[in-house]
Amino acid sequence: MDGKAGGKADGAVTDGVTLLVVGSANADLVVRVDRHPAPGETVLGAAGLAVHPGGKGANQAVAAGRLGARVGFCGRVGCDEYGERLAAELRAAGVDTAALGTEKAVPTGIALITVAADGENTIVVAPGANTTLAADDVTAAVGGGGGVRVVSAQCEVPMDAVRAAARAAERHGARLVLNPSPPEAVRDDPLAAQLLAHADPLVVNEHETRILLGTAAPAPEDLLLRLGVRSAVVTLGGAGAVVVERADTVRPGRPRTTRVPAVPVDVVDTTGAGDAFTGALAWRLAEGDALVAAVRWAVRVGAAAVGESGAQLSSTACGKLLAERETGTPAP
């Protein structure tokens, strides 16, 4: 496994990496059910238990890597079978793992996932080694490679590490893509305003938007007006996404919003779809795309992700997406 036992990694990502994902890596234990249980209820699932590589950070990095990004991953796994498998999956996807460390005393994070017949999921995470990622580790990873243009972070690792990612990105002229999941980590953080001020964009789904804004029917514009982020992307599932940016010349002082339509797809499994979306978005921003153009591509990637099982976008799906991008026509 890349990195060194005891929590230490080589530190800086390899020269040439333009996108650095800072976040969690988990082993996903998945069971399929006809429907999700009510509180206090037991339901029988499928006979088999599937084990997949996962974690929001690793999912984003794998999606970006399989799509062709020059991507590195900064995180922590345990010195165990799951950790070995996660590191191998990252490397196989083309992800630089110089900043991936291992912990001897703490096991790899685990996500317990149930997927219902309609494709919707519930997830409970035991974070394990993810809790050991330190601010100094992140600072070294962001600054060491010299060519990082975008840093993508989530909140399944300690908030000190997430804030360090934001500060290091700013210091080195990189853009921060922030997915505040779970949103309670940001909502309850007394230093959240410092973090949110760096987000460009903040990437949230409808549930996360409600939690962060504390209202049942939030307006996407309020992410800029009330939270102070530089830009925002609200994913709407089957309805596509909304992009919110500053400087509306038609209504001075009001954010500019752009709705990006969804791509029709037969839903198989929504697990990791948001991560594939964000990984693709961060990749395209690192390649210089404007935000709305990057979101249009990310919507297509998210649609491909819900059309297959598992939390990580498959090589097959990525091949079809890249063929489509090359030819301008949908791949079969």
C-alpha positions in Angstrom: 0.0 0.0 0.0 1.3 3.5 -0.8 2.1 5.6 2.3 3.6 4.3 5.5 2.1 2.6 8.5 1.3 4.5 11.6 -0.6 7.3 10.0 2.2 8.6 7.8 2.1 9.0 4.1 4.7 10.2 1.7 2.9 13.6 2.0 2.9 15.6 -1.2 1.1 14.3 -4.2 3.1 13.5 -7.3 4.0 16.3 -9.7 1.4 16.6 -12.5 -1.7 16.1 -10.2 -4.1 18.9 -10.9 -7.0 17.7 -8.7 -6.6 16.7 -5.1 -9.5 14.9 -3.3 -9.3 15.2 0.5 -11.7 12.9 2.2 -12.9 9.5 3.4 -12.2 6.0 2.2 -14.6 3.2 3.5 -15.5 -0.4 2.8 -19.2 -0.4 1.9 -21.2 -3.4 3.2 -24.3 -3.5 1.1 -27.5 -5.4 1.4 -30.6 -5.1 -0.8 -34.1 -4.9 0.6 -37.6 -4.6 -0.8 -38.1 -1.6 1.4 -36.4 0.3 4.2 -37.5 -0.7 7.7 -39.5 1.6 9.9 -37.9 2.5 13.4 -38.0 -0.7 15.5 -38.8 -2.9 12.5 -36.7 -5.8 11.1 -36.8 -6.7 7.4 -35.1 -9.5 5.6 -32.7 -8.5 2.9 -31.1 -10.4 0.0 -29.2 -13.6 0.9 -25.8 -12.1 -0.1 -23.8 -9.3 1.4 -21.9 -7.3 -1.1 -18.6 -5.5 -0.2 -17.6 -2.6 -2.3 -14.9 0.1 -2.0 -16.5 3.4 -1.0 -16.2 6.6 1.1 -17.2 10.0 -0.3 -13.6 11.0 -0.9 -12.5 7.8 -2.5 -15.6 7.6 -4.7 -15.0 11.1 -6.0 -11.3 10.3 -6.7 -12.1 7.1 -8.5 -14.8 8.7 -10.7 -12.4 11.5 -11.6 -9.5 9.1 -12.2 -11.6 6.8 -14.4 -12.7 9.8 -16.4 -9.1 10.8 -17.1 -8.3 13.3 -14.4 -4.8 13.8 -13.1 -6.1 13.2 -9.5 -4.6 12.5 -6.2 -6.2 11.3 -2.9 -5.4 12.4 0.6 -6.9 10.3 3.4 -6.4 7.4 5.9 -7.2 3.7 5.9 -6.5 1.0 8.4 -3.7 -1.5 8.1 -6.1 -4.3 7.2 -7.7 -6.2 4.3 -10.2 -3.4 3.6 -7.5 -0.8 3.6 -5.4 -2.8 1.1 -8.3 -3.2 -1.2 -9.2 0.5 -1.1 -5.7 1.5 -1.9 -5.6 -1.0 -4.8 -8.9 0.3 -6.2 -7.6 3.9 -6.1 -4.4 3.0 -7.9 -6.2 0.9 -10.5 -8.4 3.9 -11.3 -5.3 6.0 -12.0 -5.4 7.9 -8.6 -2.1 9.0 -7.1 -2.0 7.6 -3.5 1.2 9.3 -2.2 -0.9 11.1 0.3 -2.9 8.0 1.5 -1.7 6.9 4.9 -2.4 3.8 7.0 -3.2 3.4 10.7 -2.0 0.4 12.6 -4.2 0.9 15.6 -7.5 2.0 13.9 -9.4 0.0 11.4 -10.6 1.1 8.0 -13.9 3.0 7.9 -17.0 1.0 7.3 -20.3 2.1 5.7 -23.4 0.0 6.3 -25.7 0.5 3.3 -29.2 -0.8 2.5 -30.6 -0.3 -1.0 -34.3 -0.6 -1.6 -36.1 -1.9 -4.7 -36.6 1.7 -6.0 -32.8 2.3 -5.8 -32.9 4.7 -2.8 -30.5 4.0 0.0 -29.7 4.6 3.7 -26.2 4.7 5.0 -24.6 4.5 8.5 -20.8 5.1 8.7 -18.3 3.9 11.3 -15.5 6.3 10.3 -12.5 4.4 11.7 -9.2 5.5 10.3 -10.9 8.5 8.6 -10.9 10.2 12.0 -7.1 10.3 12.1 -6.6 12.5 9.1 -4.8 15.6 10.4 -4.6 19.2 9.2 -0.8 19.0 8.7 -1.3 15.9 6.4 -3.6 17.9 4.2 -1.5 21.0 4.1 1.5 19.0 3.0 -0.5 17.2 0.3 -2.0 20.3 -1.2 1.2 22.3 -1.2 3.7 19.6 -2.2 2.8 18.8 -5.7 3.0 22.4 -7.0 0.3 22.0 -9.7 -2.9 21.4 -7.9 -5.7 23.6 -9.4 -8.7 22.2 -7.5 -9.1 20.7 -4.1 -12.3 18.7 -3.5 -13.3 18.1 0.2 -16.2 16.5 2.1 -17.0 16.3 5.8 -16.5 12.6 6.6 -13.0 13.4 8.0 -12.2 15.8 10.9 -13.2 19.4 10.3 -9.7 20.6 11.2 -8.5 18.7 8.1 -11.3 20.1 5.9 -10.5 23.7 7.1 -6.8 23.0 6.4 -7.8 22.0 2.8 -9.6 25.3 2.3 -6.7 27.4 3.7 -4.1 25.5 1.7 -6.1 25.8 -1.5 -6.4 29.5 -1.0 -2.7 29.8 -0.3 -1.7 28.0 -3.4 -4.2 29.5 -5.8 -6.4 26.5 -6.1 -10.2 26.3 -6.2 -12.1 24.6 -3.4 -15.0 22.3 -4.2 -16.8 21.6 -0.9 -19.4 18.9 -0.5 -20.7 19.5 3.1 -21.8 15.9 3.8 -22.8 15.1 6.4 -24.2 18.7 6.6 -24.5 18.6 10.4 -20.7 18.7 10.5 -20.7 22.2 9.0 -23.9 23.4 10.6 -22.6 22.6 14.1 -19.0 23.9 13.5 -18.4 27.2 15.2 -15.8 28.0 12.5 -18.1 27.1 9.6 -18.1 30.7 8.2 -14.4 30.6 7.6 -14.7 27.4 5.7 -17.8 28.3 3.6 -16.1 31.6 2.5 -13.7 29.5 0.5 -16.3 27.2 -1.2 -16.3 27.7 -5.0 -18.6 25.9 -5.4 -20.5 24.5 -2.5 -22.1 21.3 -3.8 -25.2 20.2 -2.0 -28.3 18.1 -2.5 -31.8 19.3 -1.4 -31.5 17.6 2.0 -28.2 19.2 2.7 -29.5 22.6 1.6 -32.4 22.4 4.1 -30.0 21.4 6.9 -27.6 24.2 6.2 -30.2 26.9 5.8 -32.5 25.7 8.5 -35.7 25.9 6.4 -38.0 23.5 4.8 -38.2 25.3 1.4 -34.9 27.0 0.8 -34.0 29.1 -2.2 -30.8 28.2 -3.9 -29.7 31.8 -3.9 -29.7 31.8 -0.1 -26.6 29.6 -0.2 -24.7 32.7 -1.4 -26.7 35.4 0.4 -26.8 33.7 3.8 -23.9 31.4 3.9 -21.4 33.5 2.0 -20.1 30.9 -0.4 -18.6 32.1 -3.7 -20.8 29.8 -5.8 -23.1 26.8 -5.3 -24.5 23.8 -7.1 -27.7 22.2 -5.8 -28.3 18.7 -7.2 -32.0 17.8 -7.7 -31.8 14.1 -8.5 -34.2 13.4 -11.4 -34.7 17.2 -11.9 -31.1 18.0 -12.7 -29.2 20.7 -10.9 -29.2 24.5 -10.2 -26.0 26.5 -10.5 -25.8 29.7 -8.4 -23.1 32.3 -9.1 -22.5 35.9 -8.2 -23.0 39.0 -10.2 -26.3 39.0 -12.0 -26.2 41.9 -14.4 -30.0 41.8 -14.9 -30.7 42.1 -11.2 -27.7 43.8 -9.6 -26.9 42.5 -6.2 -28.7 39.2 -6.8 -27.0 35.9 -7.6 -27.4 34.4 -11.1 -29.0 31.0 -11.3 -28.9 28.5 -14.1 -30.9 25.3 -14.2 -29.2 22.3 -15.8 -31.7 19.6 -16.9 -31.4 16.0 -15.9 -30.6 13.1 -18.2 -33.3 10.4 -18.3 -32.1 7.1 -16.8 -33.5 3.9 -15.2 -32.5 4.1 -11.6 -30.7 1.0 -10.2 -28.8 2.4 -7.2 -28.4 6.0 -6.0 -25.4 5.1 -3.7 -22.5 7.3 -4.7 -24.2 9.1 -7.5 -23.6 12.5 -5.8 -19.9 11.5 -5.4 -19.6 10.7 -9.1 -21.2 14.0 -9.9 -18.8 15.9 -7.7 -15.8 14.1 -8.9 -16.6 14.8 -12.5 -17.4 18.5 -11.6 -14.1 18.9 -9.9 -12.2 17.3 -12.8 -13.7 19.6 -15.4 -13.0 22.7 -13.2 -9.4 21.5 -12.9 -9.3 21.3 -16.7 -10.5 24.9 -17.0 -14.2 24.6 -17.8 -16.6 27.3 -16.6 -18.9 26.2 -13.7 -22.1 25.8 -15.7 -20.3 23.8 -18.4 -18.7 21.6 -15.8 -22.1 20.9 -14.2 -23.6 19.9 -17.5 -21.0 17.2 -17.8 -21.3 16.2 -14.1 -25.1 15.7 -14.5 -24.4 13.2 -17.3 -21.9 11.4 -15.1 -24.3 11.3 -12.1 -27.0 9.8 -14.4 -24.6 7.1 -15.5 -23.8 6.3 -11.8 -27.5 5.7 -10.8 -27.9 3.3 -13.7 -25.5 0.7 -12.1 -24.9 -0.8 -8.7 -22.2 0.2 -6.3 -20.8 3.4 -4.9 -18.0 3.9 -7.4 -18.5 4.7 -11.1 -17.5 1.8 -13.2 -14.8 1.7 -15.9 -17.5 0.6 -18.4 -19.7 3.6 -17.6 -16.7 6.0 -17.9 -15.7 4.5 -21.2 -19.2 5.2 -22.6 -19.2 8.7 -21.2 -15.9 9.6 -22.7 -16.9 8.1 -26.0 -20.0 10.3 -25.9 -17.9 13.3 -25.1 -15.6 12.6 -27.9 -18.3 12.1 -30.6 -21.0 14.3 -29.3 -23.6 11.5 -29.5 -24.8 9.1 -26.8 -22.8 5.9 -26.6 -24.8 2.6 -26.8 
